[in-house]
Amino acid sequence: MLTAGRIVFSRMDEVHYGKPAAPSVAELVKAYGAERVLLMVSGTLNRQTDEVEKIRQALGNKCVGTFDRMPAHSPRSAVIAATAQARAAKANLIVTLGGGSITDAAKVVPLCLANDIATVEDMDRIKGGAGIEPPVVRQVSIPTTLSAGEFSAIAGITNEATKVKEMFRHPLAVPRAVILDPEVTRHTPMWLFLSTGIRAVDHCVEAICSNESTEFSDASALHGLSLLARGLPRVKADPADMRARLDCQLGAWLSMSGLAAGVPMGASHGIGYVLGAVFDVPHGHTSCIMLPSVMRWNRPANADRQALVASAMGRPGEEAGDVLDAFIRGLGMPRSLSEVKIGRGSFDRIAAQAMHTPWVPRNPRRIDGPVQVKEILELAA
């Protein structure tokens, strides 16, 4: 019997890697004919390094402004503020330099521009992506972390009123181009680089273990996981090892191939959304805490797929949950909810809210309700 399926490729045009960011941006801006470029960047990089200034100088008078006030988890109010600046500047391209929160926000700003969104309440009109005007302004992304959201057409934006991270999506929300320059990650705090690396590991692992995995996603995720498993300890041991940093960036890129092609994530991502939006736990730390526990809970349903994970991490024959636990601990990352000050008194709320995320209902071991989510939370307590 033939295997049948469908792989959907994103609307991204190109990825540049291993080359300096500033001249690469200038090359892309010229090729795209963009004349009015808004920078959306990390405030720390803008104030404390010369990385943003290098890009401004490379763009010259084509740079029409800089937005550097995006908090973690991309709150709606900050997205609206960035939209207002882009609208006033008549920007026709957005260039981002920073982590996942900046990248995700910059995916939604063009949706707001195309659909005349001017308030946080107006954003309800574009949530979900159905029946909306397509974005005209596109993004070029220069990531400084490994969470790899730049390879997805989905953006997670936090609704401050409800403390829920909501999904905004459109095929053209994915950046038109991504530039992977390991040099710009030198300024990223080590805890952030390593923890977002585990976020990329989480992408790989949940793609491999998904009931909807494909040969395409397996090939990308398994090699991406292998690159990350080798590269992250090397960066921790020697922060100046640019080859190791680039390996991690390439692994993070490969980690997203499955998700970008339609393979769903599982309970680690779903619960992680709630931990981030409600408790302000950084993206990477949510994966550090939840992934081994989710793997242990899922093992009765997918031990064969988990064996692939252990092998890709260089530990064939061992339990994948244990391999991941030891790997994350070896990087010095948090491994329990108690380490981020989340106690059992919050488990009911987390479990109920997690059921409404896109990923918990598609976890490889079936989750019928909050009781089972609480079983996973107990393993991570």
Kinemage of the C-alpha trace (Angstrom):
@kinemage 1
@onewidth
@group {chain A} dominant
@subgroup {mainchain}
@vectorlist {calphas} color= white
{ca met a 1} P 0.000 0.000 0.000
{ca leu a 2} L 1.453 3.365 -1.027
{ca thr a 3} L 2.112 6.102 1.469
{ca ala a 4} L 0.183 9.244 0.531
{ca gly a 5} L 0.479 12.766 1.835
{ca arg a 6} L 0.943 16.426 1.088
{ca ile a 7} L 3.843 18.758 1.892
{ca val a 8} L 3.134 22.491 1.871
{ca phe a 9} L 6.151 24.756 1.422
{ca ser a 10} L 6.271 28.263 2.831
{ca arg a 11} L 6.376 31.528 0.907
{ca met a 12} L 9.937 32.253 2.025
{ca asp a 13} L 12.239 33.025 -0.890
{ca glu a 14} L 15.716 32.495 0.506
{ca val a 15} L 18.024 31.886 3.476
{ca his a 16} L 21.509 33.380 3.709
{ca tyr a 17} L 23.846 31.722 6.202
{ca gly a 18} L 27.402 32.135 7.413
{ca lys a 19} L 27.668 35.652 5.952
{ca pro a 20} L 27.760 39.048 7.752
{ca ala a 21} L 24.283 40.432 8.354
{ca ala a 22} L 24.662 44.082 7.314
{ca pro a 23} L 25.898 43.587 3.715
{ca ser a 24} L 23.448 40.716 3.285
{ca val a 25} L 20.571 43.013 4.274
{ca ala a 26} L 21.751 45.703 1.874
{ca glu a 27} L 21.914 43.134 -0.927
{ca leu a 28} L 18.360 41.937 -0.250
{ca val a 29} L 16.914 45.447 0.071
{ca lys a 30} L 18.399 46.341 -3.312
{ca ala a 31} L 17.141 43.118 -4.911
{ca tyr a 32} L 13.611 43.671 -3.536
{ca gly a 33} L 13.494 47.322 -4.611
{ca ala a 34} L 12.615 48.461 -1.086
{ca glu a 35} L 13.042 52.180 -0.520
{ca arg a 36} L 11.587 52.645 2.989
{ca val a 37} L 12.859 50.123 5.543
{ca leu a 38} L 11.718 50.035 9.161
{ca leu a 39} L 14.016 48.252 11.598
{ca met a 40} L 12.390 46.282 14.428
{ca val a 41} L 15.225 45.365 16.753
{ca ser a 42} L 16.258 44.347 20.230
{ca gly a 43} L 16.501 47.382 22.490
{ca thr a 44} L 19.577 45.925 24.170
{ca leu a 45} L 21.346 45.417 20.843
{ca asn a 46} L 20.398 48.940 19.777
{ca arg a 47} L 21.648 50.574 22.980
{ca gln a 48} L 24.640 48.422 23.916
{ca thr a 49} L 26.176 47.174 20.637
{ca asp a 50} L 26.933 48.492 17.175
{ca glu a 51} L 25.049 45.706 15.356
{ca val a 52} L 21.962 47.829 14.603
{ca glu a 53} L 24.087 50.785 13.552
{ca lys a 54} L 25.945 48.542 11.077
{ca ile a 55} L 22.622 47.775 9.415
{ca arg a 56} L 21.561 51.439 9.422
{ca gln a 57} L 24.815 52.404 7.732
{ca ala a 58} L 24.438 49.628 5.166
{ca leu a 59} L 20.921 50.850 4.329
{ca gly a 60} L 21.746 54.567 4.281
{ca asn a 61} L 18.736 56.802 3.618
{ca lys a 62} L 16.526 53.769 2.945
{ca cys a 63} L 16.227 53.271 6.724
{ca val a 64} L 13.167 55.276 7.806
{ca gly a 65} L 13.077 54.399 11.492
{ca thr a 66} L 13.864 51.999 14.301
{ca phe a 67} L 11.398 50.346 16.696
{ca asp a 68} L 13.164 48.824 19.718
{ca arg a 69} L 10.429 48.496 22.362
{ca met a 70} L 9.079 44.942 21.908
{ca pro a 71} L 8.665 43.105 25.240
{ca ala a 72} L 8.831 39.331 25.600
{ca his a 73} L 5.861 37.333 24.300
{ca ser a 74} L 4.880 40.087 21.810
{ca pro a 75} L 1.971 41.825 23.583
{ca arg a 76} L -0.784 43.286 21.401
{ca ser a 77} L -0.146 46.851 22.594
{ca ala a 78} L 3.472 46.757 21.390
{ca val a 79} L 2.411 45.304 18.031
{ca ile a 80} L 0.006 48.218 17.618
{ca ala a 81} L 2.752 50.705 18.546
{ca ala a 82} L 5.091 49.192 15.936
{ca thr a 83} L 2.274 49.244 13.367
{ca ala a 84} L 1.675 52.936 14.012
{ca gln a 85} L 5.354 53.699 13.457
{ca ala a 86} L 5.462 51.605 10.264
{ca arg a 87} L 2.316 53.301 8.958
{ca ala a 88} L 3.622 56.805 9.709
{ca ala a 89} L 6.966 56.000 8.050
{ca lys a 90} L 5.239 54.449 4.995
{ca ala a 91} L 7.555 51.454 5.367
{ca asn a 92} L 7.587 48.965 2.492
{ca leu a 93} L 9.918 46.436 4.159
{ca ile a 94} L 10.587 45.451 7.769
{ca val a 95} L 14.003 44.186 8.845
{ca thr a 96} L 14.215 42.511 12.246
{ca leu a 97} L 17.258 41.886 14.423
{ca gly a 98} L 16.520 40.055 17.647
{ca gly a 99} L 14.710 37.116 19.177
{ca gly a 100} L 11.423 35.376 18.596
{ca ser a 101} L 9.189 38.012 20.166
{ca ile a 102} L 10.420 40.660 17.717
{ca thr a 103} L 10.142 38.269 14.772
{ca asp a 104} L 6.590 37.233 15.663
{ca ala a 105} L 5.475 40.828 16.149
{ca ala a 106} L 6.944 41.783 12.768
{ca lys a 107} L 4.847 39.064 11.116
{ca val a 108} L 1.674 40.674 12.438
{ca val a 109} L 2.530 44.329 11.764
{ca pro a 110} L 2.072 43.848 7.972
{ca leu a 111} L -1.289 42.151 8.623
{ca cys a 112} L -2.318 45.159 10.699
{ca leu a 113} L -1.176 47.543 7.951
{ca ala a 114} L -3.073 45.676 5.229
{ca asn a 115} L -6.284 45.485 7.260
{ca asp a 116} L -6.354 48.996 8.788
{ca ile a 117} L -5.808 47.737 12.339
{ca ala a 118} L -5.156 50.615 14.721
{ca thr a 119} L -6.144 49.367 18.209
{ca val a 120} L -5.617 46.233 20.294
{ca glu a 121} L -9.349 45.543 20.009
{ca asp a 122} L -9.179 45.761 16.203
{ca met a 123} L -6.727 42.848 16.206
{ca asp a 124} L -9.629 40.466 16.823
{ca arg a 125} L -10.550 41.014 13.159
{ca ile a 126} L -7.369 39.392 11.856
{ca lys a 127} L -6.948 36.613 14.417
{ca gly a 128} L -6.899 33.239 12.732
{ca gly a 129} L -6.130 34.621 9.272
{ca ala a 130} L -9.368 33.673 7.486
{ca gly a 131} L -10.869 36.191 5.056
{ca ile a 132} L -8.351 38.967 5.664
{ca glu a 133} L -6.420 41.154 3.263
{ca pro a 134} L -2.959 39.706 2.520
{ca pro a 135} L 0.089 41.632 3.706
{ca val a 136} L 1.972 43.723 1.168
{ca val a 137} L 4.902 44.662 3.385
{ca arg a 138} L 7.240 41.715 4.016
{ca gln a 139} L 9.965 40.961 6.546
{ca val a 140} L 13.672 40.120 6.366
{ca ser a 141} L 14.652 38.431 9.628
{ca ile a 142} L 18.065 38.304 11.319
{ca pro a 143} L 17.563 36.076 14.376
{ca thr a 144} L 19.793 36.314 17.435
{ca thr a 145} L 18.298 33.311 19.247
{ca leu a 146} L 17.454 29.747 18.209
{ca ser a 147} L 13.679 29.642 18.736
{ca ala a 148} L 13.366 29.648 14.906
{ca gly a 149} L 9.975 31.341 14.635
{ca glu a 150} L 11.306 33.189 11.590
{ca phe a 151} L 10.723 30.010 9.566
{ca ser a 152} L 7.001 29.900 10.342
{ca ala a 153} L 3.981 31.804 9.006
{ca ile a 154} L 2.407 31.624 12.472
{ca ala a 155} L 2.910 34.310 15.122
{ca gly a 156} L 2.153 34.012 18.830
{ca ile a 157} L 0.874 37.331 20.202
{ca thr a 158} L -0.156 37.811 23.835
{ca asn a 159} L -3.541 39.338 24.578
{ca glu a 160} L -2.805 41.340 27.712
{ca ala a 161} L -6.483 41.465 28.696
{ca thr a 162} L -6.847 37.678 28.858
{ca lys a 163} L -3.181 36.646 29.334
{ca val a 164} L -3.619 34.201 26.470
{ca lys a 165} L -1.123 33.756 23.653
{ca glu a 166} L -3.151 33.891 20.447
{ca met a 167} L -2.197 32.607 17.008
{ca phe a 168} L -2.100 34.997 14.039
{ca arg a 169} L -1.315 33.472 10.665
{ca his a 170} L -1.131 34.082 6.960
{ca pro a 171} L 1.032 32.370 4.303
{ca leu a 172} L 2.696 35.725 3.536
{ca ala a 173} L 3.435 36.429 7.202
{ca val a 174} L 6.555 34.268 6.944
{ca pro a 175} L 9.659 36.412 6.321
{ca arg a 176} L 10.654 36.767 2.687
{ca ala a 177} L 14.257 36.053 3.675
{ca val a 178} L 16.249 34.979 6.729
{ca ile a 179} L 19.901 35.785 7.413
{ca leu a 180} L 21.762 33.411 9.754
{ca asp a 181} L 24.875 35.245 10.936
{ca pro a 182} L 26.522 33.536 13.924
{ca glu a 183} L 28.467 36.699 14.767
{ca val a 184} L 25.327 38.620 15.824
{ca thr a 185} L 24.508 35.905 18.365
{ca arg a 186} L 27.667 36.708 20.350
{ca his a 187} L 25.702 39.354 22.238
{ca thr a 188} L 22.868 36.990 23.169
{ca pro a 189} L 23.087 36.006 26.851
{ca met a 190} L 24.284 32.417 27.137
{ca trp a 191} L 21.177 31.287 29.044
{ca leu a 192} L 18.987 32.676 26.254
{ca phe a 193} L 21.011 31.153 23.417
{ca leu a 194} L 21.071 27.722 25.062
{ca ser a 195} L 17.446 27.718 26.217
{ca thr a 196} L 16.140 28.751 22.798
{ca gly a 197} L 18.364 25.998 21.436
{ca ile a 198} L 16.276 23.612 23.519
{ca arg a 199} L 13.207 25.250 21.985
{ca ala a 200} L 14.592 24.182 18.602
{ca val a 201} L 15.282 20.704 20.023
{ca asp a 202} L 11.615 20.685 21.089
{ca his a 203} L 10.550 21.480 17.493
{ca cys a 204} L 12.643 18.557 16.239
{ca val a 205} L 11.483 16.104 18.873
{ca glu a 206} L 7.786 16.864 18.638
{ca ala a 207} L 7.944 16.695 14.826
{ca ile a 208} L 9.680 13.305 14.945
{ca cys a 209} L 7.205 11.988 17.517
{ca ser a 210} L 4.064 13.377 15.862
{ca asn a 211} L 1.456 10.928 14.601
{ca glu a 212} L 1.447 13.095 11.449
{ca ser a 213} L 5.194 13.013 10.768
{ca thr a 214} L 6.421 12.569 7.193
{ca glu a 215} L 9.603 11.349 5.543
{ca phe a 216} L 10.409 14.981 4.733
{ca ser a 217} L 9.930 16.186 8.310
{ca asp a 218} L 11.805 13.181 9.723
{ca ala a 219} L 14.845 13.854 7.543
{ca ser a 220} L 14.970 17.539 8.492
{ca ala a 221} L 14.199 17.099 12.181
{ca leu a 222} L 16.585 14.197 12.762
{ca his a 223} L 19.527 16.009 11.177
{ca gly a 224} L 18.568 19.268 12.890
{ca leu a 225} L 18.453 17.469 16.245
{ca ser a 226} L 21.874 15.953 15.602
{ca leu a 227} L 23.361 19.395 14.822
{ca leu a 228} L 21.835 20.905 17.967
{ca ala a 229} L 22.885 17.999 20.194
{ca arg a 230} L 26.505 18.498 19.087
{ca gly a 231} L 26.515 22.280 18.755
{ca leu a 232} L 24.900 23.505 21.967
{ca pro a 233} L 27.476 21.938 24.344
{ca arg a 234} L 30.280 23.256 22.129
{ca val a 235} L 28.936 26.823 22.364
{ca lys a 236} L 28.615 26.487 26.137
{ca ala a 237} L 32.205 25.261 26.346
{ca asp a 238} L 33.569 27.924 23.961
{ca pro a 239} L 31.324 30.941 23.270
{ca ala a 240} L 33.734 32.089 20.525
{ca asp a 241} L 33.209 28.908 18.452
{ca met a 242} L 31.399 30.404 15.443
{ca arg a 243} L 31.228 27.062 13.630
{ca ala a 244} L 29.303 25.615 16.583
{ca arg a 245} L 26.998 28.650 16.658
{ca leu a 246} L 26.284 28.273 12.948
{ca asp a 247} L 25.615 24.539 13.423
{ca cys a 248} L 23.034 25.498 16.040
{ca gln a 249} L 21.467 28.048 13.696
{ca leu a 250} L 21.281 25.492 10.889
{ca gly a 251} L 19.809 22.954 13.303
{ca ala a 252} L 17.184 25.466 14.386
{ca trp a 253} L 16.305 26.126 10.724
{ca leu a 254} L 15.897 22.407 10.052
{ca ser a 255} L 13.842 22.051 13.237
{ca met a 256} L 11.078 24.107 11.648
{ca ser a 257} L 10.762 22.199 8.384
{ca gly a 258} L 8.063 19.909 9.736
{ca leu a 259} L 5.986 22.624 11.366
{ca ala a 260} L 6.246 24.842 8.281
{ca ala a 261} L 5.046 21.904 6.162
{ca gly a 262} L 2.058 21.191 8.390
{ca val a 263} L 3.324 18.653 10.964
{ca pro a 264} L 1.797 19.632 14.329
{ca met a 265} L 3.609 20.030 17.611
{ca gly a 266} L 2.444 18.330 20.815
{ca ala a 267} L 1.855 18.928 24.513
{ca ser a 268} L 5.269 20.441 25.250
{ca his a 269} L 4.512 23.344 22.926
{ca gly a 270} L 0.877 23.585 24.004
{ca ile a 271} L 1.621 23.752 27.726
{ca gly a 272} L 4.561 26.035 26.982
{ca tyr a 273} L 2.250 28.614 25.405
{ca val a 274} L 0.338 28.865 28.678
{ca leu a 275} L 3.478 29.063 30.829
{ca gly a 276} L 4.753 31.919 28.666
{ca ala a 277} L 1.573 33.963 28.398
{ca val a 278} L 0.297 33.531 31.960
{ca phe a 279} L 3.496 33.217 33.992
{ca asp a 280} L 5.972 35.026 31.720
{ca val a 281} L 8.309 32.018 31.544
{ca pro a 282} L 10.770 32.567 28.664
{ca his a 283} L 10.051 30.543 25.502
{ca gly a 284} L 13.172 28.428 25.804
{ca his a 285} L 12.686 27.628 29.469
{ca thr a 286} L 9.183 26.291 28.817
{ca ser a 287} L 10.701 23.628 26.562
{ca cys a 288} L 13.531 22.901 29.023
{ca ile a 289} L 10.950 22.210 31.714
{ca met a 290} L 8.204 20.420 29.801
{ca leu a 291} L 9.809 18.378 27.004
{ca pro a 292} L 11.319 15.484 29.033
{ca ser a 293} L 8.103 15.085 31.049
{ca val a 294} L 5.931 15.098 27.934
{ca met a 295} L 8.193 12.456 26.374
{ca arg a 296} L 7.925 10.230 29.449
{ca trp a 297} L 4.131 10.587 29.512
{ca asn a 298} L 3.884 9.899 25.754
{ca arg a 299} L 6.195 6.880 25.738
{ca pro a 300} L 3.432 4.209 25.897
{ca ala a 301} L 2.093 5.582 22.595
{ca asn a 302} L 5.294 6.149 20.590
{ca ala a 303} L 8.322 4.322 22.005
{ca asp a 304} L 9.486 3.510 18.464
{ca arg a 305} L 9.565 7.184 17.455
{ca gln a 306} L 11.265 8.142 20.718
{ca ala a 307} L 14.032 5.657 19.922
{ca leu a 308} L 14.837 7.755 16.836
{ca val a 309} L 15.258 10.798 19.086
{ca ala a 310} L 17.730 9.050 21.388
{ca ser a 311} L 19.757 7.800 18.406
{ca ala a 312} L 19.914 11.255 16.789
{ca met a 313} L 21.267 12.616 20.081
{ca gly a 314} L 24.027 10.007 20.095
{ca arg a 315} L 22.486 7.828 22.825
{ca pro a 316} L 20.928 4.841 20.998
{ca gly a 317} L 19.038 2.355 23.145
{ca glu a 318} L 18.400 4.796 26.000
{ca glu a 319} L 15.072 6.323 27.029
{ca ala a 320} L 14.586 9.584 25.108
{ca gly a 321} L 13.041 11.357 28.117
{ca asp a 322} L 16.124 10.519 30.192
{ca val a 323} L 18.504 11.546 27.400
{ca leu a 324} L 16.761 14.915 27.055
{ca asp a 325} L 16.660 15.412 30.824
{ca ala a 326} L 20.420 14.842 31.152
{ca phe a 327} L 21.197 16.974 28.087
{ca ile a 328} L 19.171 19.945 29.363
{ca arg a 329} L 20.648 19.658 32.855
{ca gly a 330} L 24.117 19.529 31.329
{ca leu a 331} L 23.484 22.938 29.755
{ca gly a 332} L 22.516 24.350 33.161
{ca met a 333} L 18.903 25.002 32.247
{ca pro a 334} L 15.868 24.761 34.611
{ca arg a 335} L 14.185 21.376 34.658
{ca ser a 336} L 11.106 21.798 36.858
{ca leu a 337} L 8.114 24.055 37.308
{ca ser a 338} L 9.190 24.739 40.886
{ca glu a 339} L 12.419 26.278 39.571
{ca val a 340} L 10.350 28.979 37.847
{ca lys a 341} L 8.105 29.333 40.917
{ca ile a 342} L 5.019 27.592 39.524
{ca gly a 343} L 3.344 25.379 42.118
{ca arg a 344} L 0.557 22.833 42.094
{ca gly a 345} L -1.959 25.526 42.970
{ca ser a 346} L -1.701 26.744 39.366
{ca phe a 347} L -2.046 23.350 37.696
{ca asp a 348} L -5.840 23.496 37.217
{ca arg a 349} L -5.579 26.801 35.386
{ca ile a 350} L -2.650 25.676 33.229
{ca ala a 351} L -4.341 22.388 32.327
{ca ala a 352} L -7.666 23.989 31.403
{ca gln a 353} L -6.035 26.677 29.276
{ca ala a 354} L -3.669 24.230 27.561
{ca met a 355} L -6.637 22.306 26.162
{ca his a 356} L -7.485 25.373 24.059
{ca thr a 357} L -4.052 25.588 22.397
{ca pro a 358} L -3.628 24.217 18.853
{ca trp a 359} L -1.175 21.507 19.910
{ca val a 360} L -2.429 19.669 23.005
{ca pro a 361} L -5.359 18.081 21.103
{ca arg a 362} L -2.841 16.757 18.517
{ca asn a 363} L -0.393 15.290 21.015
{ca pro a 364} L 0.730 11.795 19.904
{ca arg a 365} L -0.719 10.189 23.042
{ca arg a 366} L -4.326 11.252 23.143
{ca ile a 367} L -5.249 13.899 25.691
{ca asp a 368} L -8.984 14.003 26.347
{ca gly a 369} L -9.071 16.657 29.044
{ca pro a 370} L -7.294 18.684 31.733
{ca val a 371} L -6.848 15.673 34.022
{ca gln a 372} L -4.267 14.204 31.655
{ca val a 373} L -2.488 17.544 31.255
{ca lys a 374} L -2.190 17.637 35.052
{ca glu a 375} L -0.515 14.218 34.955
{ca ile a 376} L 2.187 15.742 32.745
{ca leu a 377} L 2.470 18.784 35.013
{ca glu a 378} L 2.992 16.486 37.996
{ca leu a 379} L 5.912 14.850 36.187
{ca ala a 380} L 7.407 18.332 35.661
{ca ala a 381} L 6.639 19.659 39.146
